[in-house]
Amino acid sequence: MPEFPTMLLFDEAVDALQAAARARRLPVEALVLSRCHGRVLASDVHAPIDLPPFDNSAMDGFACRRADVPADAAVSLRLVGTQFAGRAMPLVVGQGECVRITTGAPMPEGADMVAIREDAQVEGDRVTLSPGAASGQHVRHAGEDCRAGTCVLAAGTALNPAHVGLAAALGIDRLPVSARPTVAVFTGGDELVEPGLPLQRGEVYNSNRDLLMGLLRADGLEPVAWPTLPDDPARIAAMLGDAAASFDLVLSCGGVSAGDKDLVPRFLQAHGDVRFWKVRMKPGMPVLSGALGRAELLGLPGNPVAVLATYLTLGRTLIDGMQGRAPRPRVHARLAAAIDKTHARREFLRGRLASDADGCQWIVPDAQAAGSHRLRAAADANALLVLGEGPCRLERGDVVEVLTYG
């Protein structure tokens, strides 16, 4: 049997997954706006019209000519009509005239400013504007938000409500988005028991399934949980093989270390293609990546904190890349306590983000960070602190990168 690939540096593993994701880019579908929230835009969107499409009033008041309104004296104008928000009326403002107007209403022909209602007194068809009424123009000009033809949404954008609202304002009813990957989730080991059932000595509850399903759902996916993988080579082959025939991504937890019952790497080597097995990271070193049939397979370690670290880094890299998502914003915070790192691997340390009275974000590292099995410590944290390769000493107040759970 051929040897497994050499252990990779963390950045090498990221590069390998990005290349694999590019080769498995998911198809594009056009969705109505109500279904686009959280989806990844597949191509640039250009504005089909100016926004706003016409000059309009920014305030309730009176549309008039700036030339008729002195800077420091009162003036009386003749009221010649009213323009509400909606279809434009055939109104023209001439010298010494004004039109009552509401916010968002189209500016009548001839008017180039709006005097706000608070600066005006109305008696019959005469409107007296107080001194200083011309201090603000209060007009939103056509195209001041964006001009027709300009790129307003870039490919790779994860669409939020503001993006979708912008598309609607431009009259766009559908957007091209990448299909979401279908994901099959497995957890493995004969020691696993489902929550709610009694435990026998030597058994543990299956926490990783709900942990991983929650992480995937928080990223907008709809994963499917499969039955627990037993420590049986034939059943592992049958279950993973069935999933790989129907899903874009097979994601498993456990069974990827070097023990006698860590069978997933050997299965993938025999029935698929191993891209890498083991990455210089802590926790999560025995992570497995490869191809199985039509699917990508990513095997995460079994310890809960390792699941967090490998999913938030390598899992997201693969899933985001398959959808063509642009890089996520990087989050930084100041270190609330000094850290001595003595090993060579990239490390992802549990921590809690908190803000001080000035709003500055600090990351409080877990004082009991050793032990990737400590799920209580992971639950008390809300982020992972990123420590680069090689030994280092970080002092309180140093700026570090963090990965938030959400």
N, C-alpha and C positions, 0 to 999 in steps of 0.2 A: 504494500500500500504506500503511495507517495507521501512525502512529508507534508505537514501543514505549513502554510506560509509563515514567514518570520513575523514575530511580534512587531507591530507598527507603533511609531510615535503617534500621539493624539492627532496632531495636524495632518499626518499622512492618512490616518483613518478618515478624517473629515474630507480630505481631497478625494479619497477612493469612493466614499459614499456620494459626494456631489457628482462625480463622473457617472456612477451607476444611475443616479436619479435622472441625469440629463438623457441617458439612453432609454429611460423608461418614462419619459414625459407623458402625462395623461392627456386624453383627448380634450378638445374644447367643446363647450356647450353654451348656447345662448339662453340665458335665464331671465325671466321677468324680474323687475327690481325687487319685489317682495321676497325673492328667494336668493338674492345676491349677498346679503349680509354675511360677512366672514369668509366669503369665497375669494379666490385669488384671480385677479384680472389677467386675462390671457393675452391681450394686445392693447396698445395705446388707444385712448379715446380722445378724439378731437371735438372741440365745441362746434356744433352745427349752426349756432346762432350767436350773436352778441349776448352777453349777460351783464347787466339787464338789457333787454332787447330794445328799450326806448328810454329817453330821458323821463324821469319821474320824480315826484316830490318825496323828500325824505321826512317831511313834517306835515301836520295839519296846519293850514294857514291860507295865504293868498298869493297866487302866482302873479308876478308883475315884471316890469322891466327895471333892471338895475339903474338905468339912466334916469328913471323917474323918482328914485328914492335917495334923498340927500343923506350924507353920512352922519350929520349931527343936527338934523332938524326934522320936525314933523311934516307929513305930507298927506293930502287927501286925494284918493283915487276913486274912480267910478267903477262900481261892481257890475260886470257885464255877463256873469254866468257862474255856473258851478260845475266842477269836474270831480266826480267820485272815482275811486279805484274801479277799474273795469274798462270797457270799450271807450275809446277816445271820442269825445264830442267835437263837433265842428266849431270850435271856439278860437277866436283870434284876439290877442291882447295888443291893443294899440297904445299910443302915447296917452298917459294919464289914466290908464285903465288897469283893472285887475280881475282875477277869477278866483272864486273860493275853491280850494283844492284840499284833498285828503291824502294821507300818507299812501304812497304807492301809485297814486293816480298819474296818468301821463301828462306831461307839461303841455299846456296849450301853445299854439303857434304864437311867436312873438315874445313869450315870457322867458326870462333867463334867471330868475331867482324866485325864492319863496320867502315871504315875511311870515313868521310864525304867528299863530292865533293869539298868543299872549301879548304880542306887540301891536295888536290892532283893536280898534273900536269901530263898530258897525252901526250906522244910522241910515235906514232905508237903503238906497243904492250907493251910499258913500262909505268908504273905508278910510279911516284915519290911522296912519302908521306912526308910532312914536319914534322919537329920535333914537338912532342906533339900530333900527329895524334891518338895515342893510349889512349888519355885522357878519351875518352868515348867509351863504348862498342857498343851502338846504336843497340842493338838486343832485340826484343820482344820475350820472350821465351814462348813456348807452355804451356798453362795452367796457365800463371801468372795472368790472370784476374779471371778465375775460372776453377776448375778441374771437369771433368766428374763425375757425381754422387752427386755433392754438391747442396744444396738447394739455388737457386738463387732468387726466388720470393716466399714470404710467403702467405699463405691463409689469406684473409682479406684485402690484399693490394688493394687500389684504384689505378688502373693502369694509369700511366701517359705515355707520349711519350717515356721517357727513358726506362721504364719497357717493353713497347711493342718493342722498338728497340732492347733491350737485347734478348728478345725471338726470334726475327728475326735473330739476329746474331748467335744464337744457332741452327738455322735451324727449329725452331718450327713454324708451320703455323697456329695453333689454340690454344686457351687457354680456360680452364673451368672457366666460370664466373657465378655468381648468376644472375638469371633473375631480371629485375628491377620491382619494384612494380607498378602496375597500380593504378592510383590515380584519384578519382573523387573529384572535388573542388566545394563546395557550399558556398555562402554567403547568409545571411538571414536577413529579415526585410522588412516590408511594406514601410518603409521610403526610401528605396534604389531606385535610378534612375540611368540608364546607362549613362555614359559620352556621351556628344553630344546632349542629350535631354534637354528640358527646365525644370527648377526646380520650384516646387510650394513651398510655405511657409511650413516649417516642413519637407521637403525632403532633402536628401543629396545624393551626387554622390557615386556610388559603387566603392570605391578605393581598398578595401581589395582583390577583385578578382584578379586584376592585380598585386597587391603586392604579394599575395601568389603564383600565377602562376609563377611569376618571380623568387621567391625563390626556387620553385621546379625545374624549368628549369635550374637554376644555379647549382643545384645539379645533373644535368644530367637526370632528369626524363621528361616524356612527359604527364603531367597532362591533364585532360579533364574538362573544365569548364561547369558546369550545370547551368540551369536557377536559378534565385534567389529564395530562399525558402520564401514563404509567411508566415505570422503569422497565419497559419491555420493548426490545428493538423492533419486533414485527409490528406492534401496535403503534409505536412512534412513527414508523415508516408509512403505515396506512393512514393515520390521522393527518400527519403533516403533508403527505402526498395529496390527499383529498382536498385539503385547504388550499394548497398551492395551485390546484387546477381551477379554482374558482375565485381566488382573491388576488388583489394586487400586492399585498404585503402580508406575510405571516410573521407575527411577532410573538416570541415565546419568552418565558421567564424560567430560569433554572435549567439544570442539565447541561451546562456548557463549560464546567471546570474540567479538571483532569482526573477525577475519581472514576472508580470502576463503573458507576451508574450514570456518569455524565455522558450520555449516548448521543446527544444532538450533533456535536461536531463530527463524529464518525458517520452518522447517518447522512449529513450533508455532503461529506467527502465522497461517500459511496454513490449517492443518488443525485447530487447537484454539483454546484461549483462553489468552492470556498474562496471568498475574496480575502478575508483576513480572519484570524482567530487570535485574540489577545491584543490589547492596546495598552500602551504605557500610561495608564490613568488610575487614579485611586479616588473612590472605589470604582469597581467595574472592569478590572483588567481582563477577565475571560470573555469579553463580548465577542460574538460571532456574527459575521456578515457573509452573505453569499446569495446565489440564485438557485431557485428550485422550481423547475418548470416555468410557468408564466409569471411567477411571483418572485419578489425579493423576500429573503428570509433574514431576519435580524434576531439573533438569540441573545437575550439579556441575562445577566447573572441572576441568582435567586435571592440575594439579600436585598431587602427593601430599599435601603439608601442607594445601593448600586443600581437598582431599577430607576430611581429618580434621576441619578446622575447620567446614566447612559441614555435614558429616554430624552431628557431635556437637552442633551448635547448631540449624540449620534442619531437617535431616533428622529428628532425634529429635523436634523439635517437632511435625512433621507426623505421624510414626508414632505417637507417644504420644497425640496428640490424636484420631486415628482410633480408638484403643482406649479413649478416655476416661480415660487414666491421670492420676493426680494429679501435680502438679509434683514433679520429682526433688529430693532434698535438695541444698542448695547446699554446696559445699566451699570452705573458706577456709584460707589458709596465710600465713605471714610471708615477705616477700620477702628473699632471701639476698643480693641485690646491687641497687644503685640502677639505675633505668631513667629515661632521658629519651625521652619520646614527643613527636614534633614534628609529626605529621599529625593530621587531623581524624577519621579513620575509627575505628570500633571495631576493636580488634586482639586477635588470639589468638596469643600468643607461646609457642613451644615451651619446655618447662621440665621439670625433674625434681623430683618430690616426695620429700622425705627427712625423717626424724624425728631430732631431736637427743636427747641423753642423757635429757632430761626428758620426752620423748615429744611435744614440740611440733613441728608440721609446718612445714617450710620449703619454699619453691619456689625452685629454682635456675634462673634464666632461661638459655636457650641464648645463649652469647656470640656465636655466629655465626648469629643468628636470621634474618637477611635471606636471602631465597631460598626460595620455596615449593616448589621442586623437590627440596629436599635431604631425601631420604627417610632417609638414614643418621642425620641429626640428629633426625628425627622418631622413629626407632627407638630412639635413645639416650635420648629423653625418655619420660615416661609421663603427661604432662598438658599442658594448654594454659593459660597464664596470661591472664586476661581483663583487658584495658585498655579503659576507657570512651572515649566520643567526646571529641575535642578534645585538644590538646597538654597534657602533664602531666609533672611530675617526681615520681617515687616514690623514697623512700629505703629503704635496708636496714632491715628490721624492720616496714615497713608491711604491713598485712593486706590481702590481695587475694583475689579469687575465682579458683578454678581449675576446669577441666574435666578429669576423669580419662578416660583412654582406655576403661576398662572400664565 
